[in-house]
Amino acid sequence: MVARWSSSVFTILPILVASIVSVASVVIGGDAVLSLPDPLVPGARLNATITVNDPPAQVRRVEMPAVDGLTWGEPRSAGFQQTIINGVSSSTQRILIEVQAAREGRYTVPAITLHLVNKTTMATAPVTVTAAPGDNRLSGNGLVEARFEPEAVVPGEPAALVLKVATADRQPIEPGLKPPEGSISLGEMTKTEGTSTAADGREWNVVTFRWPLAFGKPGAYQAAGQQQIYTNVRQDLFGQLRGNPAQLPIKPARITVAELPEQGRPDDFAGLVGAITTDAKLERDRIALGEGVGLELTVSGRQIDLARQPRLDLPKGLTGQAKQGGDVTEPGRRIFRWQLWAEAPGTYQLPVFSFSWFDPASRTYRRSQTAPVTLTVLPGRSIGLNVAGRQLSGATAPTIAAPTTGPQLPLPWRGAAPARPGDGWALIAAAGSAAIALIAGSVLRFAGRSRPRPHRGRALKAAVASGGIDAIANAAAAFADATLEPAQRAAIDRLIAAADGARFGGAKLPAEAAAWAATVADVP
């Protein structure tokens, strides 16, 4: 039987939960996402959820499509939540709809149209779902599973530790295990929430934790522990969830880290696993003889701290040395810097830098190298100097011409005093100069008081919004003497590093830049 619900009017009554941190707010664009239980159990009435993130207006009506074999219930509100953090407003509206599958198989749900109170519409993306018997492992109070993906890797190859916790009652879940000793984190742990269906048609809540990681040494590793959940979960008078704690054993997850193959291993292999990119560039590609120029080599990839500084084999006529503090390691990249000088004019081909790395996909060693870089040195001029009256060897002492004799005043008569301006005029001139200096000083002090210091927080926010890398770097540098919280100082450091990466490494400005700037938006 097919049921279609499309034209009745329903209004979402919002439950507003606002956390106001800043007065000003900026509303960002939104989307709508349909979530269906996986799998749908034939004959069981389950809840589908439409989550509307940052809608331009609240949802007034939901237009459900007809799908052969699926029966939809009446949409109902599950709440509206709005938060304003550091001047950025976000909101979430949830709508629940019962769905029932008539038979097993795969169903494709077309876009669902949402009609908003401002007479505009939004739509969900099409979703494909499977209807099958429920998971017969979902019984009792909970189910815990842990695994590595994949279960066999080589040192440096990315993997993931996955923990999935399913509970009969919705409740907060904290992971009961952590990555094993010897693992290397490749990013932050992520947490996702969803649902699954038991064999009896009951809907279970599923929380999945995922740790991206790698291993530096061969061997066998495992992760195990005890997962705490709560039974008989209920809500108290204050809206807090209460329950009886229970411990569920976690079957150990195991992973094998094999040795890197000896066959084909280059002599310069330093342990880098995964694709490596390299880039070499000069501060300027044309200089005059006698000038110095900076050379910068950037190597990007994973475990980049293993990259070794390459030997600098310069062509004849060029000399160079590593810059003090020029070896910099940042997340995802390492930078080497040298200073070069030329002994004679000409065109110089700089060396090509090469790094070897292991490709986990093909289980072979590969190599990345920089593109050729050319330096042009133009003829300069050598100027001889004369120190303490003694000429430097090999230089011609400059000839200094005698000053041209200008007009001469007539000598005074013998026995007469030299002519000079009248003393009265001198006093008047001195008084006038003092008055002018006094007025100028007053004007400058007044101007200094009337010109307030630019607001650093707003200046940084505007610079990030404009996308100008130099403007961002200058605005962030203005916080050097500011008194900041640790999180704010960390945000400024990230912005400075991102600006440097964009200016010197060609990287794009991270999407999080606006959020970093927002943490100091109120700092004057």
Stockholm file with secondary structure:
# STOCKHOLM 1.0

chainA/1-524         MVARWSSSVFTILPILVASIVSVASVVIGGDAVLSLPDPLVPGARLNATITVNDPPAQVRRVEMPAVDGLTWGEPRSAGFQQTIINGVSSSTQRILIEVQAAREGRYTVPAITLHLVNKTTMATAPVTVTAAPGDNRLSGNGLVEARFEPEAVVPGEPAALVLKVATADRQPIEPGLKPPEGSISLGEMTKTEGTSTAADGREWNVVTFRWPLAFGKPGAYQAAGQQQIYTNVRQDLFGQLRGNPAQLPIKPARITVAELPEQGRPDDFAGLVGAITTDAKLERDRIALGEGVGLELTVSGRQIDLARQPRLDLPKGLTGQAKQGGDVTEPGRRIFRWQLWAEAPGTYQLPVFSFSWFDPASRTYRRSQTAPVTLTVLPGRSIGLNVAGRQLSGATAPTIAAPTTGPQLPLPWRGAAPARPGDGWALIAAAGSAAIALIAGSVLRFAGRSRPRPHRGRALKAAVASGGIDAIANAAAAFADATLEPAQRAAIDRLIAAADGARFGGAKLPAEAAAWAATVADVP
#=GR chainA/1-524 SS CCCCCCSCCCCCCCCCCCCBCCSCCEECCCEEEEECCSSBCTTCEEEEEEEEESCSSCEEEEECCCCTTEEECCCEEEEEEEEEETTEEEEEEEEEEEEEESSSEEEEECCCEEEETTSCEEEBCCEEEEECCCBTTCCTTEEEEEEEESSEECTTCCEEEEEEEEESSCCCCCCSCCCCTTEEECSCCEEEEEEEEBTTSCEEEEEEEEEEEEESSCEEEEEEEEEEEEEEEEECTTSCEEEEEEEEEEEEEEEEECCCCSTTCCTTCCSCBSCCEEEEEESCSEEETTCEEEEEEEEESTTGGGCCCCCCCCCTTEEEEECTTCCEEETTEEEEEEEEEESSSEEEECCCCEEEEEETTTTEEEEEECCCCEEEEECCCCCCCEETTEECTTSCCCCCCCCCCCCCCCCCCTTCCCCCCCHHHHHHHHHHHHHHHHHHHHHHHHHHHHSCCCCHHHHHHHHHHHTCHHHHHHHHHTTTTCCCCHHHHHHHHHHHHHHHHHHHSCCCCCTTHHHHHHTTTTCC
#=GC SS_cons         CCCCCCSCCCCCCCCCCCCBCCSCCEECCCEEEEECCSSBCTTCEEEEEEEEESCSSCEEEEECCCCTTEEECCCEEEEEEEEEETTEEEEEEEEEEEEEESSSEEEEECCCEEEETTSCEEEBCCEEEEECCCBTTCCTTEEEEEEEESSEECTTCCEEEEEEEEESSCCCCCCSCCCCTTEEECSCCEEEEEEEEBTTSCEEEEEEEEEEEEESSCEEEEEEEEEEEEEEEEECTTSCEEEEEEEEEEEEEEEEECCCCSTTCCTTCCSCBSCCEEEEEESCSEEETTCEEEEEEEEESTTGGGCCCCCCCCCTTEEEEECTTCCEEETTEEEEEEEEEESSSEEEECCCCEEEEEETTTTEEEEEECCCCEEEEECCCCCCCEETTEECTTSCCCCCCCCCCCCCCCCCCTTCCCCCCCHHHHHHHHHHHHHHHHHHHHHHHHHHHHSCCCCHHHHHHHHHHHTCHHHHHHHHHTTTTCCCCHHHHHHHHHHHHHHHHHHHSCCCCCTTHHHHHHTTTTCC
//
